[in-house]
Amino acid sequence: MSKTRTVTISDQERANILEIIDKYRDDQGALIPVLHEVQESFGYLPIEVQKIISEELNIPLAEIYGVVTFYTQFSTQPKGKYTVSVCLGTACYVKGSGKILEKFESILGVKAGEVSADGMFGIEACRCIGACGLAPVVTVNGEVYGRLVQADVQSICAKYMDAE
């Protein structure tokens, strides 16, 4: 896993966060939309960003942290430019997704929950994504790859490596 580190937020990033918060400030139930939009803008939700949201929306930091860590669509760690999500739900797992995850880790040189040193690839092990008929399933930035075997992993990786 990535180590916790202090994140410095630039004046421009802070201004962007405040602009997003201002759009929702008077809306009841604003937290989730704010978190989504701030994460889209900032890339993830480190504690420093959560503190700004807490102060501006007058919501306890513990509550915000609880929401961020409960919902899988939020991340407290940076993600790679390409996020590889390997489904380890029951249907995918019994059809070999564990071995497919190992193959991605081997080719990309990072473990699930980590991001490559160059920031290009991150790997996530996820639970059922609702495509059990295509098991085993992997997504890369939302693009779905189904009915995979280990031999497919190299060509999937190459597609994104060659895009650079």
N, C-alpha and C positions, 0 to 999 in steps of 0.2 A: 504494500500500500504506500501511497505517497505520504511523506512526512508533513506534519502541520508546520506552516511557516507564516510569518507575518507578511501581509500583502499591503503594499503602499498604493493608495488610490490617488490618482492624479486629480488636479482641480477640474479638468475636463470630464473625467469619469464621474467625479462627484456631481458635477453639474448635470450630466446625463441621467444619473440616478435620481436626482431631485426633480428633474423634468418629468420623469416617468411617475414618480410618487405624486406629483402635483396633479397629474391627469386623473388619479383615482382617490385623492385625498378625502373627498367628501362622500365617497361611495361606501355604503355598508358592505362588508365582505371584500374589501379592497386588497387584502393581503395576498391571496393567490394570484390575481392578475398582476399585481406589482411584482411578485417574485418571478413569475413567468417572463415578464417583459424585461426586468432587470437582468435576469440570467441570460436572456437572448442578447441583450446589449453587452453585458460584462463577460459572458462566457460561462460563468459559474457563480456560486454564492458563498464566498468566503465569509468568515465571521465579521470582518471589517465592514463588508457590505450589509450584512444582517444588522449590525449596530446602527448604521445610518437609517435603514428602514425602520428599526425599532424606535429610534428617537423621533423620526419624522411622522410616523403614524401613531405614536404613543401606544405601542403594543410591546409588552415585555419581551425582551430578547429571548428568554427561555421558550416562550410561545412560538416565536418565529423559528428558532432552532428546531423545535419539535416538529413543526410543519415541514421544514426543509429536509430533515432527516427521515421523516415518515414517508413522504411521497418520492417514488423512485425517479420521477422526471426532474427532480432538483438535484444538484450536485454541489458539494462543498469543496470539490477539488477540480482543477482545470481538466478539460477534456482534450483529446487529440483533435486535430483537424478532421480526421476520419475516426469515427467511433464504431468499433466492431462489437456488436452485441450478439452473444451466442446464447441461444435459448437452452436452458437446462431443465425445462419443465419435463414432466413425466414422459410424454410421447416422444419428445426430442431426445431425451436422455437414453431411453431404451433403444433408440435407433442410432446411437453413437455420437451424440453431441459432445460428450465428455472428451472423446478422442479428437473431435474437430476443434474444440477449444484448445487442447494441448498442441495441436498442429499450428493454429494461429499464434499461440504463445511462442512456439519454437521459431517460426518464420519471422515474426515481428520483433522478437527479442524482448518482449515484455509480458508480464503476468496479468491475469484478470485483476482489474482495479488500478492498473498503472497506465502511465502515458509514456511513450517513447521519449528519449532525451531530446530529440529534434521537434517534439510536439506534434508530429504528424499522425501517430496512431495511438489510440487508446482501446483497451479491451475491457468489456464488461461481460460478466456472466449474469444472465437475467432469467427470470421465471417466465412462464407461459406468455407468449405474445399473441395467442389466439389463432395461430396458423398450423394447428396440429396435423391437418391433412397434408401439409408440406414437410413434415418432420423428416430429418432434423433441419432446423431453420436458423439462419444467421441474418442479421441486418447490418448494413454499413450505412450510417447516416440516413436510416429509414428505408433504404433500398433492400428489398427482401430477396434472399437466396434460399431456395428450398430443395428438399430431397438431396441433401449434400452427402458426399463421401469425403474422406480425408484428401483424396487426390484433387478435389475441387479447390482446396484452400489456396494453393500456390497461384492459380490463375486469378482468383478473387483478389489476393494481395497485389499481384502484378498490375491489375487494372488501376488500382489507386496509386501504386508506386510510380507507374508510367504516366499518370495524370500530372505529375510534378515535372 
